[in-house]
Amino acid sequence: MKKKVELSAYSIVISAFGMSILCFVLCLQVSRDDLNWLSWTIFGVIISLCFCVLFYSPLSVSLSDSELTVNRLLRVRRIPLSEIESVRLCPPTMGAKRIFGSGGWFGYYGWFSEGDLGKYFAYYGKSSDCFLVTLKNGMKYMLGCKDAPEMVEAIRKWLK
């Protein structure tokens, strides 16, 4: 089973607006004079942000007979089903604090913390599509995909 990650409207707007502004500023800077340190700095920021998106932004979540997989553009995060302790529907709250990661830049990914959940790593596009996977070693993942309840039920069936 494979389910696509859909981005929230906020995430789409922030990503498109932010990238447009950065590219516009870079074009203005380059057109004014030769490439100087500011042009290279802006270019470096754009490349760094795109690099993070390529490695962390979630595209889909899939479930096979042996693992739960978070598919990203350049990498795949595999979680063996044998290591999963529990799974439940659990949208993040407004009180979630971003420790290190993206709060909307092409999705939500990185380390977050909430009072009742503790620290977790997130890969999702919309908070309404989220579920929490807790591993036997205590590690937590907040994942999100279209039809999250169906994905949660499929994982629960395997756990039984």
Buried (B, 14 or more C-beta within 10 A) or exposed (E): EEBBBBBBEEBBEBBEEBBEEBEEBBEEBBEEEEEEEBBEEBBEEBEEBEEBBEEBBBBBBBBEEEBBBBBBEEEEBEBEBEEBEEBEBBBBEEEBEBEEBBBBBBBBBBEBEBEEBEEBBBBBBBBEBBBBBBBEEEBBBBBBBBEBEEBBEBBEEBEE
